[in-house]
Amino acid sequence: MILERIEIKLDEILAIHDALPTWIPLTNQYAEECGYKTIDGLRKWCYNNLNPSMFQKKGKNWFIHISVIHKVKRKAV
């Protein structure tokens, strides 16, 4: 009984985890949260400090991989 409930909960957690995006777009709102006035400042920082495989342009937008979000330098606002 208890093991079945644990398995159900783990399945729910895995489903939520799988639904999360792996690439986050650089937006004006995210740039402002990091302390930058525009996307360009944040993009330049990412370009100079992150591995190119974790920072990519897809179409006309720049994206950052979720695994390096913690490395993004946040300016004091």
N, C-alpha and C positions, 0 to 999 in steps of 0.2 A: 504494500500500500504506500509506504513512505517513499520507496525507491521509484515507484511509478510517478508519484507527484514530482519528485526531483527531476526525473527524465522529462516530464512535460514542461517544467519550468526551464530546463536547459534548452529544450527545443525552441521555446519562445524567445529566449535570450539570443540563440543562434539566428533565428529568423530576423530579429531586430538588427543584429550586427550585420547580417548579409544585406539588409535593406539600406544601410548607411552608404553615402557616396564615398568613393575613394579619392576623388579629385574635387577640390574646392575652388570655385572661380574667384579671381581677384576682382573685387567690386569696390566702388567708392565707399560704401558703408564699411567694408572690412578694412580698407586702407585708413579710414578715419578712426576706427577702433584701435588700430595699431599706432596712431599718432601721425599719420601722413596726410597731407592736404589733398593729394591726388593719387591715383593708381600708379602713376609713373615713378614716384619716389619709392613706393613699396616694390614695384617691379624691378627697379634698378638694384635695390638691396637684395632681392631674391636672386637676381641674375648673377650678382657678384659673390654671394655667400652660400648658395645651395647647389647641390649636385644637379646638373642639367637634366638627369632622368627624373628628378623630383619636381621640376619646374618646367612646364611645357606650354606652348601656345597651341591651342586647338581652335581652328577657325580664326576668328578675330579676337578671341579672348585668351587671357593667360590663366593657367590653372596651377595650383600647388597641391602636391600629394598630401593626404591627411597625416601620413607618418612623420612629416617634418613641420607640422604646424607649430609644435613646441619650440622650434628653432627660430621662428620668425621674431626678429628684434622688435620689441614694442617700445616706442618712445614714451617718455613721461609726458602726459597731457596736462 
